[in-house]
Amino acid sequence: MVSSSARRLAAGLITAVSVAYAMVALTYFAQGTFWGLMAVPAILAVVGTHYLNMRAGLRGERPPRFPATLVLQAVATYLPDFLLPGGMSGVTAPLLAGTLLVFLPLGWGGALVGLMMLYEGIALSILVGFGGSVVTFFYVATVPTTGAMIYALVRFVRVTAELEEARAELADAAVLKERLRISRDLHDGLGRSLTAIALKGDLAARLMERDPASARSEVGELVQVAREAAQDVRQVARGYRALSLAGEVNRAIALLESSGVGAQAHLADTPLPRRSEEALAWAVREAVTNVLRHSRATTCTITTSLHDGRLRLEVANDGSAPEAGPAGGGLTGLAERAAQAGGSCAAAPTGAGGFLLAMEVAA
């Protein structure tokens, strides 16, 4: 993964910087074996605590004993200044600056780094004299620059990991969204077709003996509906479901009348955005499917009307079930489609023993 490669790269660079500063600190051996041996444990303490802190920082965590590890690194950085000739914080403070910037809020971390620079400037000026301004400036400048580099490397790794996590979450969301789309389109599309196939099959079976010609006609229409259902499945798989309101209403009227339900349609002649028209077409399909499946309707009317820039669709029938159950997946899908078209959808029994499905969309 990209984040693993970035973490290895950042860890390698930070380790290289730590080793480089440790090698500079080992110049104490040039001043004598005693001072060199005293410098070794101090160097190991600084590098060890820095390693523990950075290892956790690269994972976006804090060390298990934080803030004790931060305090220990600070002590290991500045205590040798009081034990070794010339001190040692000039080459170890930059590592501490990186730790402060990584684990503390930037305001606090920046303020502490500023204090560290002030300390290094004063301490080095005293040790090497004010004539050694170039050396003093060099060591003072390494504190913020090295600290900022370490902070940038750690942030680079964390941002890379966060981007990978976000990309994975977006991919999962896209898969879920596509699954919901397929489920909704199959429910809305195939529901009407399968209901029509069942109704026409039953009608053809009843007509087979007394009216073979009508039975053959019903079987022919059943085959046509089956072909439309197969086409619906292909369109769902391709993600293309272009519907027209007028075409869906015409098919709904034909299906209702062939099932013995008197049907009328009164549509306002108004051009609609594609999303709004498709939402209304799906509403007609779902409503008619429910009429045929769940009601004892003898009449059904489909009307649209325009008010204040919104088109309202009403599909009403006179055969509501005695008790209305909870909203099913079809009505939930219609509500989602209506919301995407800037509108709303509701369905409820009417006082006259009928049932009304209403949807409003932006015109």
C-alpha positions as CSV (number, residue, x, y, z in Angstrom):
1,M,0.0,0.0,0.0
2,V,1.0,3.6,-0.6
3,S,0.8,4.5,3.1
4,S,3.2,1.6,4.0
5,S,5.7,2.8,1.5
6,A,5.4,6.4,2.7
7,R,5.8,5.3,6.3
8,R,9.0,3.3,5.4
9,L,10.4,6.2,3.5
10,A,9.7,8.7,6.3
11,A,11.0,6.3,8.9
12,G,14.2,5.9,6.9
13,L,14.8,9.6,6.5
14,I,14.1,10.4,10.2
15,T,16.5,7.5,11.2
16,A,19.2,8.9,8.9
17,V,18.9,12.3,10.5
18,S,19.0,10.8,14.0
19,V,22.1,8.8,13.1
20,A,23.8,11.9,11.5
21,Y,23.3,14.0,14.7
22,A,24.5,11.1,16.8
23,M,27.7,10.8,14.8
24,V,28.2,14.6,15.3
25,A,27.8,14.1,19.0
26,L,30.4,11.3,19.1
27,T,33.1,14.0,18.3
28,Y,33.3,14.1,22.1
29,F,35.8,11.2,21.8
30,A,38.2,13.7,20.3
31,Q,38.2,15.4,23.6
32,G,39.1,12.3,25.5
33,T,37.9,8.8,26.1
34,F,36.2,9.7,29.4
35,W,34.0,12.4,27.8
36,G,33.3,10.2,24.9
37,L,32.1,7.4,27.1
38,M,29.9,9.8,29.0
39,A,28.4,11.0,25.7
40,V,27.4,7.6,24.5
41,P,24.6,6.9,27.0
42,A,23.3,10.4,26.5
43,I,23.2,9.9,22.7
44,L,21.5,6.5,23.1
45,A,18.9,8.0,25.4
46,V,18.1,10.8,22.9
47,V,18.0,8.5,19.9
48,G,16.1,5.8,21.7
49,T,13.3,8.1,23.0
50,H,13.1,9.9,19.7
51,Y,12.7,6.5,17.9
52,L,9.9,5.5,20.3
53,N,8.1,8.9,19.8
54,M,8.5,8.9,16.0
55,R,7.4,5.3,15.6
56,A,4.1,6.1,17.3
57,G,3.8,9.4,15.5
58,L,4.1,7.7,12.1
59,R,1.2,5.5,13.0
60,G,-0.9,8.5,14.1
61,E,-0.7,7.4,17.7
62,R,1.0,8.5,20.9
63,P,3.7,6.4,22.6
64,P,2.3,4.1,25.3
65,R,3.8,6.2,28.1
66,F,3.2,9.6,26.7
67,P,4.0,12.3,27.9
68,A,6.7,10.5,29.9
69,T,8.6,9.7,26.7
70,L,8.5,13.3,25.6
71,V,9.8,14.5,29.0
72,L,12.5,11.8,29.0
73,Q,13.7,13.0,25.5
74,A,13.8,16.6,26.7
75,V,15.8,15.5,29.8
76,A,18.2,13.4,27.7
77,T,18.6,16.4,25.4
78,Y,19.5,19.1,27.9
79,L,21.0,17.3,30.9
80,P,24.3,16.7,29.1
81,D,24.7,20.5,28.8
82,F,25.5,20.4,32.6
83,L,27.7,17.3,32.5
84,L,29.8,17.5,29.3
85,P,32.2,20.3,28.3
86,G,30.5,22.4,25.7
87,G,27.1,20.7,26.2
88,M,25.4,18.5,23.6
89,S,21.9,20.1,23.0
90,G,23.2,21.9,19.9
91,V,23.1,18.5,18.0
92,T,20.2,16.9,19.8
93,A,17.7,19.7,20.2
94,P,16.6,19.5,16.5
95,L,15.3,16.0,17.2
96,L,13.4,17.2,20.2
97,A,11.9,20.1,18.2
98,G,10.5,17.5,15.7
99,T,8.9,15.6,18.6
100,L,7.3,18.7,20.1
101,L,5.8,19.8,16.7
102,V,4.4,16.3,16.1
103,F,2.8,15.7,19.4
104,L,1.8,19.1,20.7
105,P,-0.6,21.6,19.2
106,L,1.3,23.7,16.7
107,G,0.9,26.9,18.8
108,W,2.5,25.3,21.9
109,G,5.0,23.3,19.9
110,G,6.1,26.4,18.0
111,A,6.4,28.5,21.1
112,L,8.6,25.8,22.8
113,V,10.8,25.6,19.6
114,G,11.2,29.3,19.8
115,L,12.4,29.0,23.4
116,M,14.8,26.3,22.4
117,M,16.3,28.5,19.7
118,L,16.7,31.3,22.2
119,Y,18.4,28.9,24.7
120,E,20.8,27.6,22.0
121,G,21.7,31.1,20.9
122,I,22.5,32.3,24.4
123,A,24.3,29.1,25.5
124,L,26.4,28.9,22.3
125,S,27.3,32.5,22.5
126,I,28.6,32.0,26.0
127,L,30.5,28.8,25.1
128,V,32.1,29.9,21.8
129,G,32.0,33.6,22.4
130,F,30.2,36.2,20.4
131,G,32.9,36.0,17.7
132,G,31.6,32.6,16.7
133,S,28.3,33.9,15.3
134,V,28.4,31.7,12.3
135,V,28.5,28.5,14.4
136,T,25.8,29.9,16.7
137,F,23.6,30.7,13.8
138,F,24.1,27.3,12.3
139,Y,23.1,25.4,15.4
140,V,20.2,27.7,16.2
141,A,18.9,27.4,12.6
142,T,19.0,23.6,12.7
143,V,16.4,23.5,15.5
144,P,13.4,24.8,13.5
145,T,14.5,23.5,10.2
146,T,15.1,19.9,11.3
147,G,12.0,20.0,13.5
148,A,9.9,21.3,10.6
149,M,11.3,18.6,8.4
150,I,10.4,15.8,10.9
151,Y,6.9,17.3,11.4
152,A,6.4,17.5,7.6
153,L,7.4,13.8,7.1
154,V,5.1,12.6,9.8
155,R,2.2,14.7,8.5
156,F,2.9,13.4,5.0
157,V,2.6,9.8,6.2
158,R,-0.6,10.5,8.2
159,V,-2.3,12.5,5.3
160,T,-1.4,9.7,2.9
161,A,-2.9,7.1,5.3
162,E,-6.0,9.3,5.8
163,L,-6.4,9.7,2.0
164,E,-6.2,5.9,1.5
165,E,-8.8,5.3,4.2
166,A,-11.1,8.0,2.7
167,R,-10.7,6.4,-0.8
168,A,-11.5,3.0,0.7
169,E,-14.6,4.4,2.4
170,L,-15.7,6.1,-0.9
171,A,-15.2,2.9,-2.8
172,D,-17.3,1.0,-0.2
173,A,-20.0,3.8,-0.3
174,A,-20.0,3.6,-4.1
175,V,-20.5,-0.2,-4.0
176,L,-23.3,0.1,-1.5
177,K,-24.9,2.9,-3.5
178,E,-24.8,0.7,-6.6
179,R,-26.3,-2.2,-4.8
180,L,-29.1,0.0,-3.5
181,R,-29.7,1.3,-7.0
182,I,-29.9,-2.2,-8.5
183,S,-32.2,-3.4,-5.6
184,R,-34.5,-0.4,-6.1
185,D,-34.6,-0.6,-9.9
186,L,-35.2,-4.3,-9.8
187,H,-38.0,-3.9,-7.3
188,D,-39.6,-0.9,-9.1
189,G,-39.1,-2.3,-12.6
190,L,-39.6,-6.0,-12.4
191,G,-42.5,-5.7,-9.8
192,R,-44.9,-4.4,-12.4
193,S,-43.7,-6.7,-15.1
194,L,-44.0,-9.8,-13.0
195,T,-47.4,-8.8,-11.7
196,A,-48.6,-8.3,-15.3
197,I,-47.2,-11.7,-16.3
198,A,-49.0,-13.4,-13.4
199,L,-52.3,-11.6,-14.2
200,K,-52.2,-12.3,-17.9
201,G,-51.2,-15.9,-17.3
202,D,-54.2,-16.4,-15.0
203,L,-56.5,-14.7,-17.4
204,A,-55.2,-16.7,-20.4
205,A,-55.8,-19.9,-18.3
206,R,-59.4,-19.0,-17.6
207,L,-60.0,-18.1,-21.3
208,M,-58.4,-21.2,-22.7
209,E,-61.5,-23.2,-22.8
210,R,-64.3,-20.7,-23.6
211,D,-62.4,-18.2,-25.7
212,P,-59.2,-19.5,-27.2
213,A,-58.7,-16.5,-29.4
214,S,-58.7,-14.1,-26.4
215,A,-56.4,-16.5,-24.5
216,R,-53.9,-16.5,-27.4
217,S,-54.1,-12.7,-27.4
218,E,-53.4,-12.6,-23.6
219,V,-50.5,-15.0,-24.1
220,G,-49.0,-12.8,-26.8
221,E,-49.2,-9.8,-24.5
222,L,-47.7,-11.9,-21.7
223,V,-44.7,-12.7,-24.0
224,Q,-44.3,-9.0,-24.8
225,V,-44.3,-8.1,-21.1
226,A,-41.7,-10.8,-20.5
227,R,-39.5,-9.3,-23.2
228,E,-39.9,-5.9,-21.6
229,A,-38.9,-7.4,-18.2
230,A,-35.8,-8.9,-19.8
231,Q,-34.9,-5.5,-21.3
232,D,-35.4,-3.9,-17.9
233,V,-32.9,-6.3,-16.4
234,R,-30.3,-5.4,-19.0
235,Q,-30.9,-1.7,-18.4
236,V,-30.6,-2.2,-14.7
237,A,-27.3,-4.0,-15.2
238,R,-26.0,-1.2,-17.4
239,G,-27.2,1.5,-15.0
240,Y,-29.4,3.2,-17.6
241,R,-33.0,3.6,-16.8
242,A,-34.5,6.4,-18.9
243,L,-38.2,6.5,-18.5
244,S,-40.9,8.9,-19.8
245,L,-43.9,9.8,-17.8
246,A,-46.3,9.7,-20.7
247,G,-45.0,6.3,-21.9
248,E,-45.3,4.8,-18.4
249,V,-48.8,6.2,-18.0
250,N,-49.9,4.7,-21.3
251,R,-48.5,1.3,-20.3
252,A,-50.2,1.6,-16.9
253,I,-53.6,2.4,-18.4
254,A,-53.4,-0.6,-20.7
255,L,-52.3,-2.9,-17.9
256,L,-55.1,-1.7,-15.6
257,E,-57.8,-2.0,-18.2
258,S,-56.6,-5.5,-19.2
259,S,-56.9,-6.5,-15.5
260,G,-60.5,-5.2,-15.2
261,V,-59.7,-1.9,-13.5
262,G,-61.2,1.2,-15.0
263,A,-58.4,3.8,-15.6
264,Q,-58.2,7.4,-16.5
265,A,-55.3,9.8,-17.0
266,H,-55.2,13.6,-17.0
267,L,-51.7,14.9,-17.5
268,A,-50.5,18.5,-17.5
269,D,-48.6,19.3,-20.7
270,T,-45.4,20.5,-19.0
271,P,-41.8,19.8,-19.9
272,L,-39.8,18.4,-17.0
273,P,-36.2,17.9,-16.0
274,R,-35.0,14.4,-16.7
275,R,-34.6,13.5,-13.0
276,S,-38.2,14.8,-12.2
277,E,-39.8,13.0,-15.1
278,E,-38.1,9.7,-14.2
279,A,-39.1,10.0,-10.6
280,L,-42.8,10.5,-11.6
281,A,-42.6,7.6,-14.1
282,W,-41.3,5.3,-11.3
283,A,-44.1,6.5,-9.0
284,V,-46.7,5.6,-11.6
285,R,-45.2,2.2,-12.1
286,E,-45.0,1.5,-8.3
287,A,-48.5,2.8,-7.7
288,V,-50.1,0.7,-10.5
289,T,-48.1,-2.4,-9.3
290,N,-49.5,-1.9,-5.8
291,V,-53.0,-1.4,-7.2
292,L,-52.9,-4.8,-8.9
293,R,-51.1,-6.6,-6.1
294,H,-52.7,-5.3,-2.9
295,S,-56.0,-3.7,-3.7
296,R,-59.6,-4.5,-4.7
297,A,-59.8,-1.4,-6.9
298,T,-62.3,-1.0,-9.7
299,T,-61.1,2.4,-10.8
300,C,-57.8,4.2,-10.8
301,T,-57.0,7.8,-11.9
302,I,-53.6,9.3,-12.7
303,T,-53.4,13.1,-12.7
304,T,-50.7,15.7,-12.7
305,S,-51.0,19.4,-12.0
306,L,-48.6,22.3,-11.9
307,H,-48.5,24.7,-8.9
308,D,-45.8,27.3,-8.1
309,G,-43.1,25.7,-10.1
310,R,-43.8,22.2,-8.8
311,L,-45.5,19.3,-10.5
312,R,-47.8,17.1,-8.4
313,L,-48.7,13.6,-9.4
314,E,-51.6,11.8,-7.8
315,V,-52.5,8.1,-8.4
316,A,-55.8,7.3,-6.7
317,N,-57.8,4.1,-6.5
318,D,-61.0,3.1,-4.8
319,G,-59.9,-0.3,-3.3
320,S,-57.6,0.2,-0.4
321,A,-57.0,-2.7,1.9
322,P,-58.9,-2.6,5.2
323,E,-55.7,-2.0,7.2
324,A,-52.7,-0.2,5.8
325,G,-49.4,-1.8,6.6
326,P,-46.0,-0.1,7.1
327,A,-44.3,1.5,4.1
328,G,-42.5,-1.1,2.0
329,G,-39.2,-0.9,0.0
330,G,-41.0,0.5,-3.0
331,L,-42.4,3.5,-1.3
332,T,-39.1,4.1,0.4
333,G,-37.4,4.0,-3.0
334,L,-39.9,6.5,-4.3
335,A,-39.2,8.9,-1.4
336,E,-35.5,8.7,-2.3
337,R,-36.2,9.4,-6.0
338,A,-38.5,12.3,-5.1
339,A,-35.9,13.8,-2.8
340,Q,-33.3,13.6,-5.6
341,A,-35.7,15.5,-7.8
342,G,-36.2,18.2,-5.2
343,G,-39.6,17.0,-4.0
344,S,-41.4,14.6,-1.7
345,C,-43.6,11.6,-1.8
346,A,-46.4,10.3,0.4
347,A,-49.0,7.5,0.3
348,A,-52.0,6.9,2.6
349,P,-55.6,5.6,2.6
350,T,-58.3,8.1,1.8
351,G,-61.5,8.6,3.8
352,A,-63.6,7.1,1.1
353,G,-62.0,3.7,1.3
354,G,-59.5,4.4,-1.4
355,F,-55.8,4.9,-1.5
356,L,-53.7,7.9,-2.8
357,L,-50.1,8.1,-3.8
358,A,-48.9,11.6,-4.3
359,M,-45.5,12.9,-5.4
360,E,-44.2,16.4,-5.9
361,V,-41.1,17.3,-7.9
362,A,-39.4,20.4,-9.2
363,A,-40.8,21.4,-12.6
